[in-house]
Amino acid sequence: MTALAALESLVVEFRGAGRSLRALDGVSLEIAAGESLGVVGESGSGKSTLARALLGLTRPDGGRALYRGADLATLAGDARRRLRRELAIVFQNPAASFDPRRTIGESVGEPLTVHAPALGRAARAAEVAALLERTGLDPALAARRPHELSGGQCQRAAIARAMITRPELVVCDEAVSALDVSVQAQIVNLLLELGRERTLAYLFISHNLAVVRRIASRVLVLYRGRVVEVAPRAALFATPRHPYTRLLLDSVPAFAGPSPAALRVPPETASPFERARGCVFAGRCPHAEARCRERAPALEAVAPGHAVACLRWREGVAAPGA
C-alpha cells in the first residue's frame, strides 16, 4: 500500500507555565489514496492534534508529517499552496466554521478565488451551484447566510466547500457529532458517496463508534497521545486486542446498559502533564501488572494489518467479559 499521507514517530508538545503536555507521543500512521481511516479515543487523546499535524497546521516537535513523501514542515511557496488545494477539512461545528458576514456561496467559492484565480465570477458561481446541488442543497441557498440554514444544511455546505478544489484527502474532525442522529446518517452516506465518486481518502475522527464502523475501512485507537491499537474495521470490532479498545466498545450505549467489564474500569486519575513510564493505560486497566507500569509496550503485529500495544494481548485480556 503506497501512502498518500503519513505520520512518522510524530511528537507534538504544548508548553506553558513551566510545564509541557505531550499531545502526541511517537504516533505513526499511513493513509492510502481512496482509503478511509477512522481515529477514535476519548477527549484529550490527541485526535484533533493528529488532524492538525496531518494537515501541516501544527509543527511537530519530533518525527515527520508527510504528504506524497514530502515533509510538510519543509514545504513553502507554490508547494505549500498546492498542499492547501489537495488537503481539506470539515469541522465539528458547521455554523461556527463559516464567516457569519458572508453568504454561503461566497464561503463555498472562496477556495476557488485562491486556487483557480483565472476562473471568472460566473464560472465560479456555476461550480458552487453544482456542488451545492450535489451535496443535497438547493443552489438558491448560496445567497443565504449561515444563520439562515439548519445544522445539517450548514454541514452539507461545509462539505461542498471542502470538496470545491477536488482534494485528495479530507479530514473530518467530529464532523457529525453536533447533528441529530437522523441527519448524521444522511451526512455519512453523502461522504461515502463522494468518496467513491472522487476516490477520496478520509481521516475520520469521531468518538461515535457506530459512525466510524460505517465509514472507516481501518480504525486507529488513540489513548493519551499514543496509538494503542490499529486494525481493519471488521477485526477491530470483532476481536479487539487492547483493553482500552474493549472499554470503548463496551461503553457504547445499549438498552441493557454497559457491560460488567466496562463497569470495572476506573476513571483516569493521572495528570495529563505526567508522562507514563510504562503503558499509558496501566492506571485504568483492570489487567495491569507491575511490568505494565514499568515497560512501555511497542506496537506488535497480531494479524495482517492489525497491531496492538499491550504486553498481555496474547492472554486474551480484551475478550468480552475478561
C-alpha positions as CSV (number, residue, x, y, z in Angstrom):
1,M,0.0,0.0,0.0
2,T,1.5,3.3,-1.1
3,A,0.9,6.1,1.4
4,L,-0.8,9.3,0.3
5,A,-0.2,10.8,3.7
6,A,1.7,9.6,6.7
7,L,3.0,10.4,10.2
8,E,6.3,9.0,11.2
9,S,7.0,8.8,15.0
10,L,5.3,12.2,15.4
11,V,5.7,14.1,18.6
12,V,3.7,17.3,19.5
13,E,4.1,19.1,22.8
14,F,2.3,22.1,24.2
15,R,4.3,24.2,26.7
16,G,3.2,26.8,29.2
17,A,3.6,27.9,32.8
18,G,6.8,25.9,33.1
19,R,5.0,22.6,32.1
20,S,4.6,20.7,28.9
21,L,1.9,18.4,27.7
22,R,2.8,15.7,25.1
23,A,-0.4,15.6,23.0
24,L,1.1,13.1,20.5
25,D,3.9,10.7,21.6
26,G,5.5,8.9,18.7
27,V,2.4,8.4,16.5
28,S,2.9,6.7,13.2
29,L,0.2,6.0,10.6
30,E,-0.4,5.8,6.8
31,I,-3.4,6.6,4.7
32,A,-3.6,5.3,1.1
33,A,-5.3,7.1,-1.7
34,G,-9.0,6.3,-1.6
35,E,-8.8,4.9,1.9
36,S,-10.9,5.9,5.0
37,L,-9.0,5.7,8.3
38,G,-11.1,6.2,11.4
39,V,-9.5,7.6,14.6
40,V,-11.2,7.0,17.9
41,G,-10.4,7.8,21.5
42,E,-11.8,9.8,24.4
43,S,-11.5,13.6,24.7
44,G,-7.9,14.6,25.3
45,S,-6.5,11.5,23.5
46,G,-4.9,13.7,20.8
47,K,-7.3,13.2,17.9
48,S,-7.6,16.9,16.8
49,T,-3.9,17.5,17.3
50,L,-3.3,14.5,15.0
51,A,-5.6,16.0,12.4
52,R,-3.8,19.4,12.5
53,A,-0.4,17.7,12.2
54,L,-1.5,15.7,9.2
55,L,-2.7,18.9,7.5
56,G,0.5,20.7,8.3
57,L,-1.2,23.2,10.6
58,T,0.8,22.1,13.7
59,R,4.6,21.9,13.6
60,P,5.8,18.7,15.2
61,D,8.4,18.6,18.0
62,G,9.7,15.3,16.7
63,G,9.1,13.0,13.8
64,R,7.6,13.9,10.4
65,A,4.3,14.6,8.7
66,L,4.4,13.5,5.1
67,Y,2.2,14.1,2.0
68,R,3.1,12.2,-1.1
69,G,6.5,11.6,0.5
70,A,7.3,15.3,1.1
71,D,7.9,16.6,4.7
72,L,5.1,19.2,5.3
73,A,7.5,21.2,7.6
74,T,9.8,21.9,4.6
75,L,7.1,23.0,2.1
76,A,6.9,26.6,1.2
77,G,5.7,28.9,-1.7
78,D,3.9,27.1,-4.6
79,A,4.4,23.7,-3.0
80,R,2.6,24.9,0.2
81,R,-0.3,26.4,-1.9
82,R,-0.7,23.1,-3.8
83,L,-0.9,21.3,-0.5
84,R,-3.8,23.6,0.6
85,R,-5.6,22.6,-2.6
86,E,-5.2,18.9,-2.1
87,L,-5.9,18.7,1.6
88,A,-9.2,19.8,3.2
89,I,-11.1,19.7,6.5
90,V,-14.7,19.5,7.7
91,F,-15.0,20.9,11.2
92,Q,-17.2,19.8,14.1
93,N,-19.5,22.9,14.4
94,P,-20.8,23.6,10.9
95,A,-22.3,27.1,11.7
96,A,-19.1,28.3,13.5
97,S,-16.9,27.2,10.6
98,F,-18.5,29.9,8.3
99,D,-18.0,33.7,8.4
100,P,-21.4,35.0,9.5
101,R,-21.0,38.1,7.4
102,R,-20.6,36.3,4.1
103,T,-23.1,34.3,2.1
104,I,-22.8,30.6,1.8
105,G,-22.0,30.9,-1.9
106,E,-19.1,33.3,-1.1
107,S,-17.7,31.0,1.5
108,V,-18.0,27.8,-0.6
109,G,-16.4,29.5,-3.6
110,E,-13.6,31.3,-1.7
111,P,-11.1,28.4,-2.2
112,L,-11.5,28.8,-6.0
113,T,-10.5,32.5,-5.8
114,V,-7.2,31.4,-4.2
115,H,-6.5,28.2,-6.2
116,A,-8.2,28.9,-9.5
117,P,-7.9,32.7,-9.9
118,A,-8.4,32.6,-13.7
119,L,-11.9,31.3,-13.2
120,G,-14.4,34.1,-13.9
121,R,-17.2,35.1,-11.4
122,A,-19.9,33.3,-13.5
123,A,-17.9,30.1,-13.8
124,R,-17.2,30.2,-10.1
125,A,-20.8,30.7,-9.2
126,A,-21.8,27.8,-11.5
127,E,-19.2,25.5,-9.8
128,V,-20.6,26.5,-6.4
129,A,-24.2,25.9,-7.5
130,A,-23.4,22.4,-9.0
131,L,-21.6,21.3,-5.8
132,L,-24.3,22.6,-3.5
133,E,-26.8,20.6,-5.5
134,R,-24.6,17.5,-5.4
135,T,-24.4,17.8,-1.6
136,G,-28.2,17.9,-1.4
137,L,-28.8,21.6,-1.1
138,D,-30.9,24.0,-3.2
139,P,-28.4,26.1,-5.1
140,A,-30.6,29.1,-4.2
141,L,-29.2,28.8,-0.6
142,A,-25.9,30.2,-2.0
143,A,-27.5,33.7,-1.3
144,R,-28.2,32.9,2.3
145,R,-26.0,33.5,5.4
146,P,-25.0,30.7,7.8
147,H,-27.6,31.6,10.5
148,E,-30.4,31.1,7.9
149,L,-29.5,27.4,7.4
150,S,-30.1,24.4,9.7
151,G,-27.2,22.5,11.2
152,G,-27.5,19.8,8.6
153,Q,-27.6,22.3,5.8
154,C,-24.6,24.1,7.1
155,Q,-22.6,20.8,7.3
156,R,-23.6,20.0,3.7
157,A,-22.3,23.4,2.7
158,A,-19.1,22.8,4.7
159,I,-18.6,19.6,2.8
160,A,-19.2,21.4,-0.5
161,R,-16.6,24.0,0.5
162,A,-14.1,21.2,1.4
163,M,-14.7,19.5,-2.0
164,I,-14.6,22.5,-4.2
165,T,-10.9,22.2,-5.1
166,R,-11.2,18.4,-5.6
167,P,-8.8,17.5,-2.8
168,E,-7.1,14.1,-2.4
169,L,-7.5,13.9,1.4
170,V,-10.4,15.2,3.5
171,V,-10.1,15.3,7.3
172,C,-13.4,15.1,9.1
173,D,-12.9,16.2,12.7
174,E,-16.0,15.1,14.6
175,A,-17.9,16.2,11.5
176,V,-21.3,14.8,12.5
177,S,-21.2,14.9,16.3
178,A,-23.2,18.2,16.5
179,L,-26.0,16.8,14.3
180,D,-29.2,14.9,15.1
181,V,-28.9,11.1,14.6
182,S,-31.0,11.1,11.5
183,V,-29.0,13.9,10.0
184,Q,-25.8,12.1,10.9
185,A,-26.8,9.2,8.8
186,Q,-27.5,11.4,5.8
187,I,-24.1,13.2,6.1
188,V,-22.2,9.9,6.5
189,N,-24.0,8.5,3.4
190,L,-23.1,11.7,1.5
191,L,-19.4,11.4,2.5
192,L,-19.3,7.7,1.4
193,E,-20.9,8.6,-2.0
194,L,-18.4,11.5,-2.6
195,G,-15.5,9.3,-1.5
196,R,-16.5,6.6,-4.1
197,E,-17.1,9.2,-6.9
198,R,-13.9,11.1,-6.3
199,T,-11.6,8.4,-4.9
200,L,-11.1,10.4,-1.8
201,A,-9.1,9.5,1.2
202,Y,-10.6,10.3,4.6
203,L,-9.2,10.8,8.0
204,F,-12.4,10.4,10.0
205,I,-12.1,11.5,13.7
206,S,-15.0,10.6,15.9
207,H,-16.0,9.4,19.4
208,N,-19.0,7.8,17.8
209,L,-18.0,4.2,17.1
210,A,-21.2,3.4,15.2
211,V,-20.4,6.2,12.7
212,V,-16.7,5.1,12.4
213,R,-17.9,1.5,11.8
214,R,-20.0,2.8,8.9
215,I,-17.4,4.9,7.2
216,A,-13.9,3.7,8.0
217,S,-12.1,0.8,6.4
218,R,-9.4,0.8,9.1
219,V,-9.5,2.1,12.6
220,L,-6.8,3.6,14.8
221,V,-7.3,3.9,18.6
222,L,-5.5,6.7,20.4
223,Y,-5.0,7.0,24.2
224,R,-3.2,9.9,25.8
225,G,-1.3,10.6,22.6
226,R,-0.2,7.1,21.8
227,V,-1.5,4.5,19.3
228,V,-2.7,1.5,21.3
229,E,-4.3,-0.4,18.5
230,V,-4.9,-0.2,14.7
231,A,-6.8,-2.8,12.7
232,P,-9.1,-3.3,9.8
233,R,-12.6,-2.3,10.7
234,A,-14.1,-5.8,10.9
235,A,-11.2,-7.2,13.0
236,L,-11.2,-4.3,15.5
237,F,-15.0,-4.6,16.2
238,A,-15.0,-8.4,16.2
239,T,-11.7,-9.2,18.0
240,P,-10.2,-6.1,19.7
241,R,-6.8,-6.9,21.3
242,H,-6.3,-3.9,23.7
243,P,-8.3,-3.5,26.9
244,Y,-8.8,0.2,26.1
245,T,-10.4,-0.7,22.8
246,R,-12.7,-3.2,24.6
247,L,-13.6,-0.4,27.1
248,L,-14.6,1.9,24.2
249,L,-16.7,-0.9,22.6
250,D,-18.3,-1.8,26.0
251,S,-19.1,1.9,26.6
252,V,-21.4,2.2,23.5
253,P,-24.9,2.8,24.9
254,A,-27.3,-0.2,24.8
255,F,-30.7,-0.9,26.2
256,A,-29.1,-3.4,28.6
257,G,-26.6,-0.8,29.8
258,P,-22.8,-1.1,29.9
259,S,-21.2,-4.5,30.3
260,P,-19.8,-5.6,33.6
261,A,-16.3,-5.2,32.1
262,A,-16.9,-1.5,31.4
263,L,-18.1,-1.0,35.0
264,R,-14.9,-2.4,36.4
265,V,-12.7,0.2,34.7
266,P,-11.8,3.1,37.0
267,P,-11.7,6.7,35.7
268,E,-8.4,8.3,34.6
269,T,-6.6,9.9,37.6
270,A,-3.2,10.6,36.2
271,S,-2.4,14.3,35.3
272,P,-2.2,14.9,31.6
273,F,1.1,16.6,32.3
274,E,2.5,13.3,33.6
275,R,4.3,11.1,31.1
276,A,3.7,7.5,31.8
277,R,6.8,5.3,32.2
278,G,5.1,2.2,31.1
279,C,1.8,1.6,29.3
280,V,-0.3,4.8,29.2
281,F,-3.4,2.8,30.1
282,A,-2.0,0.9,33.1
283,G,-3.6,3.3,35.6
284,R,-7.1,2.3,34.4
285,C,-6.5,-1.2,33.1
286,P,-8.1,-4.0,35.2
287,H,-5.5,-6.4,33.8
288,A,-2.4,-4.3,34.6
289,E,0.6,-5.9,36.2
290,A,3.8,-4.4,37.7
291,R,5.6,-4.8,34.4
292,C,2.9,-2.8,32.6
293,R,3.7,0.2,34.8
294,E,7.5,-0.2,34.1
295,R,7.7,-1.1,30.4
296,A,6.0,0.8,27.5
297,P,4.7,-1.7,25.0
298,A,5.6,-1.3,21.4
299,L,3.0,-1.8,18.6
300,E,3.2,-5.5,17.8
301,A,1.6,-7.2,14.8
302,V,-1.1,-9.7,15.8
303,A,-2.5,-10.4,12.3
304,P,-2.2,-8.8,8.8
305,G,-2.9,-5.1,9.2
306,H,-3.7,-5.5,12.9
307,A,-1.3,-4.2,15.6
308,V,-1.6,-3.7,19.3
309,A,0.5,-2.1,22.1
310,C,-0.2,-4.4,25.0
311,L,2.1,-6.7,27.0
312,R,-0.7,-9.1,27.7
313,W,-2.7,-9.3,24.5
314,R,-1.8,-13.0,24.0
315,E,-3.7,-13.8,27.2
316,G,-7.0,-12.5,25.7
317,V,-7.3,-9.6,28.2
318,A,-9.6,-7.7,25.7
319,A,-12.0,-10.6,25.2
320,P,-15.7,-9.8,26.2
321,G,-16.1,-10.3,30.0
322,A,-12.3,-10.7,30.5
